[in-house]
C-alpha cells in the first residue's frame, strides 16, 4: 500500500492547539495558539502577540512583543506559517 505524502493542510490540522508563528502582509509577525481554521484558511489564534524586530544602537537585533489576545488572521493575508513539529 502506497503511503500518501502529507499535504500542507495536514500539517495545519496537526498544529491545532499548538503555538505557531505567522507572517502576514506588510511584514507583520504573530505568535499564538492555533485554535482552528476554516475552508478559507482563516486562522483563529488565542494568546497572540505581535513580534517587532529592530536593530539597537549597538547593531544587535532586538525583539519586542505586543499582546493581542484572541485574533483572526485572514487566510489571504498569510505569507507563511511556521507550524508545530509533529511528535
Secondary structure per residue as TSV (DSSP state, phi and psi in degrees):
chain	resnum	aa	ss	phi	psi
A	1	X	-	360.0	129.5
A	2	X	-	-82.3	132.6
A	3	X	-	-83.8	129.3
A	4	X	-	-79.1	132.6
A	5	X	-	-65.6	150.9
A	6	X	-	-67.7	136.8
A	7	X	-	-95.5	158.6
A	8	X	H	-53.7	-37.7
A	9	X	H	-63.2	-31.0
A	10	X	H	-66.6	-40.2
A	11	X	H	-64.8	-39.0
A	12	X	H	-63.8	-44.7
A	13	X	H	-59.2	-38.9
A	14	X	H	-73.5	-10.9
A	15	X	T	-98.8	-0.4
A	16	X	T	-61.8	137.6
A	17	X	T	68.8	24.9
A	18	X	S	-129.0	158.7
A	19	X	E	-79.3	130.6
A	20	X	E	-126.7	163.3
A	21	X	E	-115.8	131.7
A	22	X	E	-128.2	130.8
A	23	X	E	-107.5	131.2
A	24	X	E	-120.4	174.5
A	25	X	T	-54.0	158.9
A	26	X	T	65.7	25.0
A	27	X	T	56.9	38.9
A	28	X	E	-98.8	145.5
A	29	X	E	-126.8	131.0
A	30	X	E	-127.4	146.3
A	31	X	E	-127.7	130.1
A	32	X	E	-166.2	172.2
A	33	X	E	-85.8	117.0
A	34	X	E	-72.1	115.9
A	35	X	E	-93.7	-25.4
A	36	X	E	169.5	179.1
A	37	X	E	-155.5	165.6
A	38	X	-	-118.8	-171.3
A	39	X	T	-67.5	-16.2
A	40	X	T	-94.2	5.1
A	41	X	-	61.7	28.3
A	42	X	-	-68.1	134.6
A	43	X	E	-107.9	132.0
A	44	X	E	-105.5	115.4
A	45	X	E	-120.1	146.5
A	46	X	E	-122.3	156.7
A	47	X	E	59.3	38.9
A	48	X	E	-86.4	143.4
A	49	X	E	-131.2	144.5
A	50	X	E	-91.4	136.9
A	51	X	E	-107.2	128.6
A	52	X	E	-114.6	125.6
A	53	X	E	-107.8	139.6
A	54	X	E	-149.7	165.5
A	55	X	E	-104.2	127.5
A	56	X	-	-82.1	-178.7
A	57	X	T	-58.4	-30.2
A	58	X	T	-88.3	2.7
A	59	X	S	87.3	4.8
A	60	X	-	-83.3	143.6
A	61	X	E	-81.6	124.5
A	62	X	E	-115.4	161.0
A	63	X	E	-130.9	134.8
A	64	X	E	-124.3	154.7
A	65	X	E	-125.8	141.4
A	66	X	E	-119.5	118.3
A	67	X	E	-73.9	129.9
A	68	X	E	-116.2	-15.0
A	69	X	E	77.8	-132.5
A	70	X	E	-90.5	130.1
A	71	X	E	-140.2	164.3
A	72	X	E	-118.4	129.7
A	73	X	E	-107.3	121.2
A	74	X	-	-65.0	133.4
A	75	X	G	-58.3	-33.3
A	76	X	G	-77.4	-3.9
A	77	X	G	-95.6	-12.1
A	78	X	E	-76.7	130.0
A	79	X	E	-95.8	-47.5
A	80	X	E	-152.2	158.1
A	81	X	E	-128.8	126.5
A	82	X	E	-94.5	105.1
A	83	X	-	-82.4	161.4
A	84	X	-	-66.5	148.6
A	85	X	-	-70.3	143.0
A	86	X	-	-74.3	142.9
A	87	X	-	-91.3	360.0
